[in-house]
């Protein structure tokens, strides 16, 4: 890889194909479609089956459990076999899972089982697959490329709910799930088939040869470093605090007497998209943990202001910026501190922690908002968590010299 090419040089030398496939893969993948569209389905499904909205949304908890259980296997397979084939198989599985959701008959356990199977079948459409292609194709422009590709989920957050809502209003909620399955089948799978090709894995004749083409630490070696545990601590803490706060922002702000809470929260989607692009640009030019810590500390300060009912718009934008930078920073730090040799396995364990923290954060924060701490106390606790995360990021230290990996292999 030629460092002098820059982002544009790498993009025009073939990287644009991987980039476009990554955008489409993220937009139509497991980390975006279920999360951003379930809210639109919740009331129609609840009305049809005489369920509560909580019963409908419980599917996400079962998806989280499935993700945590199977993420390590997906990471292992991505390191040993063609990530393109795994992504294609998982896209077909995700489409099937949405198709089966459209056929639900009102059994709660079947609904929850379907969401669990959605995670198992669709895990290969997670950011670990698309980021693998990006980090291998881009080097000097890696951060910006990650930011662009992973912004695909922001497109879904912006466009998905109104489109699905229109379909549901015209044809019913089952048609909405058929539409999601169709979008993956007709758009997602072809884009992966024609565009998502990774040279090192494509040219390798066996799993062993694929591994030999890549440098870096083995999974076991990565686990023995402080870098792995600091990154895990930092991003689990950030995710618990930020992703746990976002679903609760409207009730938090309303309880504090802040008007137009829903309007303020709508700014998050735009902030996420812009933050992925901006943070990606910055980490190509500056020390990435320092960039991440700065964004986290800004969010901490904003949450401190929000605890006093001050500057809600700034707080929401800062929270959105911190949330948007997570995916590309995890991928970028994985490569810089551990290399590509066991990228899939290392990323999968970090992402499993990310998924677990996401699920636990929203429930925990909702509980404490309604009990003794109250909204102001919860926001101050979030400030403390973000300060801890920033300290962990700053403790990472310099990037390892890749020559050290050659000696340790």
Secondary structure, 3 states (H helix, E strand, C coil): CCHHHHHHHHHHHHHHHHHHHHHHHHHCCCCCHHHHHHHHHHHHHHHHHCCCHHHHHHHHHHHHHHHHHHHHHHHHHHHHCCHHHHHHHHHHHHHHHHHHHCCCCCCHHHHHHHHHHHHHHHHHHCHHHHHHHHHHHCCCCHHHHHHHHHCHHHHHHHHHHHHHHHHHHHHCHHHHHHHHHHHHHHHHHHHHHHHCCCHHHHHCCCHHHHHHCCCECCHHHHHCCHHHHHHHHHHHHHHHHHHHHHCCHHHHHHHCCCCCHHHHHCHHHHHHHHHHHHHHHHHCCCCHHHHHHHHHHHHHHHHHHHCCCCCHHHHHHHHHHHHHCHHHHHHHHHHHHHECCCHHHHHHHHHHHHHHHHHHHHHHHHHHHHCCCHHHHHHHHHHHHHHHHHHHHHCCCCCCCHHHHHHHC
